[in-house]
Each structure stands twice: as structure tokens, then as C-alpha cells.
Amino acid sequence: MSTIDEGRVEAVARALSRVPVKAVKVIEFSDPQYKAVKRIALAYGAKSIVAVVANALVSYRLPVRGETYWSNFADFLLSKGRIDDFEELIESVREFVVSRMQGGTLIDQKLGRIWKARDALRKLYTNPLGFTDLTRLLELLASQMKSRRVEKTIVFAVKMAYYFYTALGVEVFNTHNIPLPIDRRVAIITSSSRMLHVSIKSIMNKYRDEAVKAWSRVSSLSGIPPINMDAIIWLPAQNILRLLKRGLGIAREEYAKRLVEYSKSIISWDVARRIATELLYDYPIE
């Protein structure tokens, strides 16, 4: 039996459907993660997509916020100067991971994932513009990592590849086929929106598939592909639990303000407020 509340899905979709099409790109371009990827793409060219994808595959349990982590990654990579081949790119990612983590089993797991992805990354390096059909890239990574297509790091890696291609002005295809990455921030919003009447922890685990289905339904109803919707809902939700502890009204006001700011006022205050009200419909279940 589904735990998805269709009425809440429709309410969220109605609010998001009011986002002007041109606002989507503006919000994405405001994402510090996009800015970091763009710096890498412009510095090293198409083949450096392998470094972006490799780092995305190990972007979990981070020591800092995602925005900061990716800005640091761009700084680190650009500090290396000239990088000439596949091995140097992969080794640079490994060095960054080691330098940012505190050792132990987690760092071994991350390095192991980079090694496991090696064959797929080499295919990407050999033909960096051959995976602009994002479904093809999703299948490549999921198959290589022996993971499900909805796994957060797999989907996130495809999103970062999308950012990379966009930064180079390369057209991508089949964006509507890429699920929304369900990280903790998105899980909080999923719970607070009441599209799923379950806890944040449950959404991250047992009900991940249901969350993906709910957001896919929102995407279908609103006309915004999940890969584009991600920045709209994720960026303004920074430190959202801290804001919610100050009050639901305060959290909604701040969320709306950030939406207006990230969209450079293309999203009006009225629309932003409606989106914030539907996404922060109630306190998330913890």
C-alpha cells in the first residue's frame, strides 16, 4: 500500500508549476555546486567530467555542507595546475577525498567506490560528449556500481554531469528520465510537505522509492523535470531544521526569500511564498 498522499502531491505540484521556465536556469546558475563544476569544466575541458562524476559518486556523509564541499573541490583541483590524463584526474579526486575526510573505514569505502567506478569513468574519459543522453550515463553508472537507478550518489553524479555539460554549453537529452536525488535535505522537505507521512530517516531508507515516485509525480504535474526541480527545492533548504526550530512561519519566510534571491526575483514573492507554504506544510517527522 502506497504511503503517498496524492492530495499533497497535487498541492506541491500546483505551487511549483507557477515557477517561470526562465527561473529554473537562473536558480541552477546560482547553485555553488554549479559554479564549482563550471570552474573545473572551463579550466580542464570536456574530459575533466570524469573528476566531477567520480567526486559525486563519493559525495555522502560529507564533513561540510555540499555547497562548501564542491567549492573546496574546485579550489583543490585548480590548484593542481595542468592535468594531462585519466590517471591524474582520478588520483586528484582520491587525494581530495583523503585530504577532506578523517580516515577510518569511511575513507576506505569512498576510495573503494572510485576504484569500482573506474571502467565506467574511463569510458566517460574516452568519449566525454558521448553521454549527453543522461539516461545512458545513468545506466552506465548504475551497471558499473551494481546499484539501483534511484541510489542517491548515482543520480547525483548524473546531475553533476548535467551541470558540467551545461557549463560547456552542451545540450543534454532525456533529463525527465533522471530521478530526484533523495539526500537528507530533500528528505526533510518530503516529510514536511506531507507528501509522505513518514519520518526523515524512513524516507532516506525504507521509503526512498516512494519519495522518488512522489517527486516524479510532482514533476509530471508541474512540468519541471526532476533534475531541474532539485535545485529549486534543495538550495533554499539549507539549514532548514535549524530554521524550523525557530518556528514554521519563520522557516517559510526564509525559504521564500531565498527562492526570490536565487531566482534573481524572476520568482515573485507571492509565488515563492506559496511554494514555501506547500513544501513546509508542517514540521517534518523526525
Secondary structure, DSSP 8 states (H G I E B T S, - for coil): ---B-HHHHHHHHHHHTTS-HHHHHHHHHH-HHHHHHHHHHHHH-GGGHHHHHHHHHT-SS-SS-HHHHHHHHHHHHHHT----SHHHHHHHHHHHHHHHS--HHHHHHHHHHHHHTHHHHHHHHHSTTTT-BHHHHHHHHHHHHT--TT-HHHHHHHHHHHHHHHHTT---B-GGGS-----HHHHHHHHHTTSB-SBHHHHHTTTHHHHHHHHHHHHHHHT--HHHHHHHHHGGGTTHHHHHHT-HHHHHHHHHHHHHHHTTTSS-HHHHHHHHHHHTSS--B-
